[in-house]
Amino acid sequence: MRIGVFGDTHNNVRNVARIVELLNGAGVDRVVHTGDITQAKVLDELASLACPVQGVYGNNDLERESLERAAEAHGMHFVDPPFEFTWEERRVVVVHDPRDLETEMRGAYTLALHGHTHRHRETRRHGSLVFNPGECAGMMTGYNAIGVVDLRDLSCELLRF
């Protein structure tokens, strides 16, 4: 299973349209948003993805009622972090702020995903992969990135745009 990972879209609908194009082209099986969606129109754009979308809310997701309505209307699943689940026999935790990983990571997860910093991170610790693809809300062509994680071998790929 290949998972598309990104966060901190901060209402940049133009970039979100590009993210949808890239992830549909990459043939991912699921998508995880690591928070800071900001407004419901981002979820409206993400509805064009060819796979299920889920994730967590971030510290800038203040328009919760409209975000929750849009998520429900599009069949998406968003919760307050931490979001824990198992896919392909891999335990996964999703948070927005990486500081939350200090309390959530106790060697119990194979994969930890986070956003918030807008910086790429791909580290292994305690037998787990911690991953953040980095910036995707900015306007700097070539510095925006989303990630694809393959759960079979925990390999990561950055798709830059």
C-alpha positions, 0 to 999 in steps of 0.5 A: 500500500502506498500512502500520499502524505502532506499537510500545512496546505493553509488554504492554497487551493492552487497548490492543492489542485497540483497535489491532487494531480500528483497523487492521482498520477502516483497511484496512491491507495490512501492519502493522509493530511497532517493538519492545517487545512484552514478552510473547507474549500481545500477539502472540496479540492481534495475530493478529486482524489481517486482514493480515500482521504483522512487526517488530523486537524492542526492549530490553524484549523479554526473553522472547524464547523465548515471543515467537519461539514466538508469532510463529512460531505466528501466521505473524508475522516478527520480527527483531533490528533493523535490519530492511530490506526493499522494498515498492512499490519503497520501501526501508524500515528498521525499528529500535527505538531511533532512535539506530540510525538515525544509522548506518542512514540514509545516504540509502538508505531511503525510509522509516525507522520506529522506536519507543522514545521514545513520542513522535510523530515525522514528519520528512523528511531526506536525502529520506527519511521518519522516522516514529514514531506515538508512545505507544500503551501508556499509559492516557491516553485521547486520547494513544495513537496508531498510524500509517498510512503510505501508500507511494504518497505517504509520507503519514502519518495518526495514529489516536488512541484 
